[in-house]
């Protein structure tokens, strides 16, 4: 305790220099905390978005994602209803949603264009949550009239065809037998995904209507939703034993955008961390070098009185630790203030590449991240103080005493 008190008193000799060093450390810590918190928020958002879109597990026939189909549903799943009921018996399974992917031409009677459609159960909107931004009308309903099927259109597709809720469009596609089939739909709603390419082509319809157009009872994939994202691998291993004839893919294997963004952010934050570490090292090195130079005669006097080099080194290390501790605390408090402030004030980020909608700026406050950054800063401080102080305390006593 006495040594710590002496370290604090030595730092107070030159308050301006000590405060400048603390300010630099706190700014660096705040920058690392806020950037890291933004990264954690981005990772979590993309992870949950990918899992919500694809499901925790995707059941397909082997080779479904690696081979092209010569005709619709060539690699589709048969007896999907029985498989779905079987999977739902597992206590860790929340929902199982079948999907059919199809494409073709959509027409309003005067103009035609290409569409990309998903045939889904209406319950998918309940399972996945509000994944569509409905700009007009509503979602598909459970009690749809089979004689008056409904459809959801992307906003740019609806604009291109000049249709709105209540209008009728015709979908034309090739059946599994190679014949051309068509079905009229009533526009139930118009949605926006924020991705221009999807808004120009995307269509949602009921799975029964999709099977009617394709003239098949198969489905393309089955998407399983569990209760806990962290249990995905364990759930996959258990269900793989029950369905060895099927290929099971996790959400992470299909989350290409999440993997790309995470890889990019890891490199950016890693480089930022290295730069910040260099800033702290240079700042402390300069501060302590000046302190050692100014106190060279003091070091010689203490050495002449019998103070060991280890004790002298420990004193300088404690000074650096005090600077790093105070700077880290201030930086963490500033980062917490930024995190809370962004929750109070509505600050939005510009649309990311490939999207048209902005999103709120959120910075997570992570206690684990705070500990990691504080430990890294303390390590850098100890290293820099040791390198500087070792030169000063290793000088001969006579040379130190006559230093000017």
MARFIFI-352703 format. One line per 5 residues: number of its first residue (from 1); their letters; for each residue x, y, z of C-alpha. Coordinates in Angstrom, 2 decimals, decimal comma, m for minus. Example, Ala and Ser with C-alpha at 12.3 -4.5 7.8 and 13.67 -1.06 7.14 Angstrom:
BEGIN
1) AS) 12,30/m4,50/7,80 | 13,67/m1,06/7,14 .
This chain:
BEGIN
1) XXXXX) 0,00/0,00/0,00 | 2,89/2,34/0,79 | 4,43/1,70/m2,63 | 1,11/2,42/m4,33 | 0,82/5,70/m2,41 .
6) XXXXX) 4,35/6,66/m3,46 | 3,49/5,85/m7,10 | 0,47/8,15/m6,96 | 2,49/10,93/m5,35 | 5,20/10,61/m8,01 .
11) XXXXX) 2,56/10,92/m10,74 | 1,15/14,03/m9,09 | 4,51/15,74/m9,42 | 3,62/16,55/m13,01 | m0,15/16,62/m13,08 .
16) XXXXX) m0,44/17,96/m16,62 | 1,64/15,16/m18,14 | m0,14/12,50/m16,09 | m3,58/13,84/m17,04 | m2,59/13,88/m20,71 .
21) XXXXX) m1,51/10,26/m20,51 | m4,72/9,26/m18,70 | m6,73/11,12/m21,36 | m4,97/9,25/m24,17 | m5,52/5,88/m22,47 .
26) XXXXX) m9,18/6,64/m21,74 | m9,86/7,75/m25,32 | m8,23/4,60/m26,67 | m10,21/2,40/m24,26 | m13,45/4,18/m25,16 .
31) XXXXX) m12,72/3,79/m28,88 | m12,00/0,08/m28,49 | m15,07/m0,45/m26,28 | m17,46/1,37/m28,63 | m16,10/m0,20/m31,80 .
36) XXXXX) m16,07/m3,62/m30,18 | m19,60/m3,07/m28,84 | m20,80/m2,11/m32,31 | m19,14/m5,24/m33,68 | m20,84/m7,43/m31,06 .
41) XXXXX) m24,21/m5,86/m31,92 | m23,61/m6,43/m35,63 | m22,55/m10,04/m35,09 | m25,59/m10,80/m32,95 | m28,00/m9,08/m35,35 .
46) XXXXX) m26,63/m10,89/m38,39 | m26,53/m14,19/m36,52 | m30,14/m13,92/m35,37 | m31,23/m12,66/m38,78 | m29,57/m15,59/m40,55 .
51) XXXXX) m31,01/m18,12/m38,10 | m34,46/m16,56/m38,40 | m34,30/m16,60/m42,20 | m32,90/m20,10/m42,71 | m33,94/m21,77/m39,49 .
56) XXXXX) m31,49/m23,38/m37,09 | m31,32/m26,51/m39,26 | m32,20/m27,12/m42,92 | m33,25/m30,62/m44,03 | m32,69/m31,51/m47,69 .
61) XXXXX) m31,90/m34,43/m49,89 | m28,13/m35,09/m50,15 | m26,48/m32,77/m52,64 | m29,38/m30,34/m52,81 | m27,20/m27,22/m52,42 .
66) XXXXX) m24,32/m28,49/m54,57 | m26,22/m29,71/m57,66 | m28,56/m28,01/m60,12 | m32,06/m29,32/m60,79 | m32,96/m30,25/m64,35 .
71) XXXXX) m36,64/m29,79/m63,53 | m38,50/m28,28/m60,54 | m38,33/m30,25/m57,28 | m36,02/m32,87/m58,80 | m34,16/m32,90/m55,48 .
76) XXXXX) m37,26/m32,17/m53,41 | m38,36/m33,97/m50,25 | m41,17/m36,50/m50,38 | m43,50/m37,27/m47,48 | m42,62/m33,94/m45,90 .
81) XXXXX) m45,76/m33,91/m43,74 | m44,78/m37,15/m41,99 | m41,20/m35,96/m41,51 | m42,44/m32,64/m40,16 | m44,71/m34,33/m37,63 .
86) XXXXX) m41,86/m36,61/m36,54 | m39,46/m33,71/m36,00 | m42,06/m31,78/m34,02 | m42,12/m34,55/m31,41 | m38,67/m33,44/m30,21 .
91) XXXXX) m38,92/m31,24/m27,11 | m36,19/m28,87/m28,35 | m37,94/m28,18/m31,66 | m40,15/m25,08/m31,77 | m41,33/m25,28/m35,39 .
96) XXXXX) m40,64/m26,96/m38,71 | m41,47/m24,98/m41,85 | m41,52/m26,48/m45,37 | m40,61/m24,28/m48,34 | m40,82/m24,53/m52,10 .
101) XXXXX) m38,61/m22,43/m54,33 | m39,86/m21,71/m57,84 | m39,46/m19,17/m60,60 | m41,10/m18,21/m63,85 | m43,07/m15,31/m65,30 .
106) XXXXX) m45,55/m13,06/m63,55 | m48,03/m11,00/m65,59 | m50,69/m8,39/m64,99 | m52,31/m9,16/m68,36 | m50,38/m6,50/m70,22 .
111) XXXXX) m46,82/m6,83/m68,97 | m44,74/m9,80/m67,86 | m41,50/m10,11/m65,91 | m39,44/m12,73/m64,08 | m40,29/m13,69/m60,50 .
116) XXXXX) m38,55/m15,64/m57,73 | m41,07/m17,18/m55,36 | m41,19/m18,99/m52,06 | m44,09/m21,24/m51,26 | m44,57/m21,19/m47,49 .
121) XXXXX) m47,04/m21,96/m44,75 | m48,76/m18,85/m43,34 | m47,46/m19,89/m39,91 | m43,96/m18,94/m41,06 | m44,78/m15,30/m40,41 .
126) XXXXX) m45,52/m16,17/m36,79 | m42,42/m18,32/m36,38 | m39,95/m15,91/m37,98 | m41,50/m12,73/m36,63 | m41,86/m9,51/m38,63 .
131) XXXXX) m39,21/m10,33/m41,26 | m41,12/m8,42/m43,97 | m41,82/m4,71/m43,96 | m45,38/m4,59/m45,27 | m45,90/m1,33/m47,13 .
136) XXXXX) m49,43/m2,20/m48,23 | m51,99/m4,84/m47,25 | m51,24/m7,77/m44,95 | m49,59/m11,18/m44,76 | m50,90/m14,54/m45,94 .
141) XXXXX) m53,65/m16,07/m43,79 | m54,21/m19,59/m42,52 | m57,78/m19,87/m43,83 | m57,04/m19,00/m47,46 | m59,75/m19,81/m49,98 .
146) XXXXX) m58,21/m22,37/m52,40 | m60,39/m20,95/m55,18 | m59,02/m17,43/m54,59 | m55,30/m17,83/m53,73 | m53,39/m14,84/m52,38 .
151) XXXXX) m49,89/m13,57/m53,09 | m47,37/m11,08/m51,65 | m45,24/m9,00/m54,02 | m42,01/m7,05/m53,56 | m42,62/m3,32/m53,77 .
156) XXXXX) m40,51/m2,75/m56,89 | m42,15/m5,73/m58,59 | m45,60/m4,37/m57,77 | m44,54/m0,96/m59,04 | m43,17/m2,47/m62,24 .
161) XXXXX) m46,46/m4,32/m62,90 | m48,50/m1,33/m61,68 | m50,58/m3,45/m59,31 | m51,76/m2,89/m55,76 | m53,67/m4,76/m53,09 .
166) XXXXX) m56,80/m6,36/m54,52 | m55,49/m6,59/m58,10 | m54,91/m9,90/m59,84 | m51,73/m11,27/m61,36 | m50,90/m14,54/m63,11 .
171) XXXXX) m47,94/m16,77/m62,28 | m46,61/m19,07/m65,00 | m44,02/m21,77/m64,39 | m42,92/m25,19/m65,57 | m44,30/m28,25/m63,82 .
176) XXXXX) m42,25/m31,27/m62,79 | m43,47/m32,92/m66,02 | m42,09/m30,13/m68,20 | m45,50/m28,63/m69,03 | m46,43/m24,97/m68,63 .
181) XXXXX) m48,88/m24,20/m65,84 | m50,43/m20,95/m64,66 | m52,54/m19,74/m61,76 | m54,26/m16,44/m61,01 | m53,58/m14,76/m57,65 .
186) XXXXX) m55,09/m11,87/m55,78 | m52,51/m9,44/m54,37 | m52,80/m9,67/m50,58 | m49,99/m7,27/m49,77 | m46,83/m5,49/m50,89 .
191) XXXXX) m43,60/m5,72/m48,89 | m40,10/m4,27/m48,80 | m37,01/m6,24/m47,83 | m34,55/m3,35/m48,14 | m32,63/m5,29/m50,83 .
196) XXXXX) m33,41/m3,82/m54,27 | m32,70/m7,05/m56,18 | m35,19/m8,95/m54,01 | m37,84/m6,23/m54,12 | m37,78/m6,44/m57,93 .
201) XXXXX) m38,36/m10,21/m58,07 | m39,48/m11,66/m54,71 | m42,90/m13,28/m54,33 | m44,52/m15,20/m51,45 | m47,44/m17,59/m51,91 .
206) XXXXX) m48,94/m20,49/m50,02 | m47,24/m23,83/m50,28 | m50,44/m25,43/m51,64 | m50,53/m22,94/m54,50 | m46,85/m23,59/m55,25 .
211) XXXXX) m47,47/m27,35/m55,33 | m50,43/m26,81/m57,64 | m48,35/m24,76/m60,08 | m45,52/m27,32/m60,07 | m47,95/m30,29/m60,06 .
216) XXXXX) m46,11/m32,03/m57,21 | m46,55/m32,83/m53,53 | m42,84/m32,46/m52,82 | m41,21/m29,55/m51,01 | m37,76/m28,09/m51,60 .
221) XXXXX) m36,55/m27,90/m48,00 | m37,62/m28,23/m44,39 | m36,45/m25,50/m42,01 | m36,29/m26,40/m38,32 | m36,43/m23,74/m35,59 .
226) XXXXX) m35,16/m24,58/m32,12 | m35,41/m22,69/m28,85 | m31,72/m21,94/m28,30 | m29,27/m21,02/m31,03 | m26,37/m22,36/m28,98 .
231) XXXXX) m27,85/m25,88/m29,02 | m27,83/m26,11/m32,83 | m24,89/m28,49/m33,16 | m26,17/m30,85/m30,44 | m29,63/m30,84/m32,02 .
236) XXXXX) m28,14/m31,57/m35,43 | m26,12/m34,52/m34,09 | m29,16/m36,06/m32,43 | m31,52/m35,61/m35,38 | m28,91/m36,85/m37,86 .
241) XXXXX) m29,12/m40,26/m36,20 | m32,89/m40,29/m36,72 | m32,80/m39,17/m40,37 | m29,59/m40,64/m41,89 | m31,05/m40,47/m45,41 .
246) XXXXX) m31,23/m36,66/m45,32 | m28,62/m33,93/m45,36 | m28,78/m31,51/m42,41 | m27,22/m28,06/m42,79 | m26,88/m25,56/m39,95 .
251) XXXXX) m27,83/m21,90/m40,27 | m24,16/m20,93/m40,09 | m23,31/m23,03/m43,13 | m25,87/m21,02/m45,13 | m25,14/m17,61/m43,58 .
256) XXXXX) m22,68/m16,41/m46,21 | m23,35/m12,72/m45,56 | m22,80/m13,16/m41,81 | m19,53/m14,99/m42,37 | m18,28/m12,35/m44,82 .
261) XXXXX) m19,15/m9,43/m42,54 | m17,68/m11,14/m39,47 | m14,44/m11,89/m41,31 | m14,20/m8,27/m42,51 | m14,99/m6,78/m39,09 .
266) XXXXX) m12,53/m9,09/m37,35 | m9,76/m7,77/m39,57 | m10,83/m4,14/m39,16 | m11,12/m4,32/m35,37 | m7,90/m6,32/m35,14 .
271) XXXXX) m6,00/m3,67/m37,09 | m7,63/m0,93/m35,00 | m6,58/m2,71/m31,82 | m2,96/m2,93/m32,99 | m2,92/0,77/m33,89 .
276) XXXXX) m4,43/1,72/m30,52 | m1,92/m0,48/m28,72 | 0,93/1,32/m30,47 | m0,59/4,70/m29,51 | m0,77/3,70/m25,83 .
281) XXXXX) 2,75/2,24/m25,90 | 4,29/5,35/m27,45 | 2,36/7,66/m25,12 | 3,38/5,82/m21,95 | 6,91/5,29/m23,20 .
286) XXXXX) 7,28/9,02/m23,73 | 5,72/9,92/m20,36 | 7,80/7,45/m18,39 | 10,99/8,25/m20,30 | 10,63/11,90/m19,35 .
291) XXXXX) 9,87/10,91/m15,76 | 12,91/8,64/m15,53 | 15,16/11,28/m17,06 | 13,97/13,94/m14,63 | 14,42/11,61/m11,66 .
296) XXXXX) 17,82/10,16/m12,57 | 19,56/11,82/m9,61 | 16,75/10,61/m7,34 | 17,28/7,08/m8,64 | 21,01/7,37/m7,91 .
301) XXXXX) 20,33/8,64/m4,40 | 17,92/5,83/m3,62 | 20,38/3,29/m5,00 | 23,14/4,76/m2,83 | 20,89/4,41/0,22 .
306) XXXXX) 20,48/0,69/m0,49 | 17,26/0,52/m2,51 | 17,44/m2,46/m4,83 | 16,92/m2,22/m8,58 | 13,89/m4,47/m8,29 .
311) XXXXX) 12,20/m2,04/m5,90 | 12,97/0,88/m8,20 | 11,59/m0,99/m11,21 | 8,49/m1,93/m9,23 | 7,86/1,71/m8,41 .
316) XXXXX) 7,85/2,74/m12,06 | 5,68/m0,26/m13,01 | 3,17/0,72/m10,32 | 3,04/4,25/m11,72 | 2,27/2,88/m15,18 .
321) XXXXX) m0,39/0,59/m13,73 | m2,04/3,50/m11,95 | m2,13/5,48/m15,18 | m3,59/2,52/m17,08 | m6,13/1,75/m14,34 .
326) XXXXX) m7,44/5,31/m14,13 | m7,48/5,65/m17,92 | m9,28/2,32/m18,35 | m11,94/3,22/m15,77 | m12,58/6,61/m17,37 .
331) XXXXX) m12,68/5,03/m20,85 | m15,12/2,32/m19,75 | m17,38/4,93/m18,14 | m17,31/7,00/m21,34 | m18,14/3,91/m23,42 .
336) XXXXX) m21,04/3,14/m21,07 | m22,30/6,70/m21,48 | m22,14/6,34/m25,27 | m24,04/3,04/m25,10 | m26,78/4,51/m22,91 .
341) XXXXX) m26,91/7,68/m24,99 | m27,56/5,73/m28,18 | m30,45/3,99/m26,42 | m31,98/7,35/m25,51 | m31,32/9,25/m28,73 .
346) XXXXX) m32,41/7,85/m32,08 | m29,24/7,65/m34,18 | m29,36/5,71/m37,44 | m26,67/4,31/m39,69 | m26,80/4,73/m43,49 .
351) XXXXX) m28,01/1,71/m45,51 | m25,33/m0,97/m45,85 | m24,14/m2,02/m49,34 | m26,91/m3,69/m51,32 | m29,74/m2,34/m49,14 .
356) XXXXX) m31,96/0,73/m49,17 | m33,05/0,98/m45,53 | m31,07/2,52/m42,68 | m30,84/0,85/m39,28 | m30,43/2,10/m35,70 .
361) XXXXX) m26,94/2,53/m34,31 | m26,55/0,35/m31,22 | m23,38/m0,23/m29,19 | m23,40/m3,13/m26,75 | m21,66/m2,69/m23,40 .
366) XXXXX) m19,78/m5,90/m22,69 | m18,21/m6,52/m19,28 | m16,04/m9,29/m20,77 | m14,80/m6,93/m23,47 | m14,04/m4,31/m20,81 .
371) XXXXX) m11,93/m6,82/m18,86 | m10,06/m7,93/m21,99 | m9,28/m4,36/m23,07 | m8,26/m3,33/m19,54 | m5,95/m6,34/m19,25 .
376) XXXXX) m4,39/m5,59/m22,64 | m3,84/m1,93/m21,71 | m2,30/m2,91/m18,37 | 0,04/m5,37/m20,11 | 1,18/m2,70/m22,57 .
381) XXXXX) 1,74/m0,27/m19,70 | 3,83/m2,75/m17,72 | 5,90/m3,58/m20,79 | 6,59/0,05/m21,70 | 7,39/1,06/m18,10 .
386) XXXXX) 9,75/m1,89/m17,66 | 11,64/m1,08/m20,87 | 12,06/2,59/m19,91 | 12,79/2,12/m16,21 | 15,31/m0,65/m16,74 .
391) XXXXX) 17,63/1,75/m18,58 | 17,41/4,32/m15,78 | 17,96/2,01/m12,83 | 20,85/0,15/m14,50 | 22,98/3,28/m14,67 .
396) XXXXX) 25,97/3,35/m12,32 | 25,24/5,22/m9,08 | 28,01/7,75/m9,63 | 26,76/8,57/m13,11 | 23,20/8,96/m11,86 .
401) XXXX) 24,21/11,27/m9,01 | 26,00/13,72/m11,29 | 23,29/13,68/m13,97 | 21,99/17,12/m14,92 .
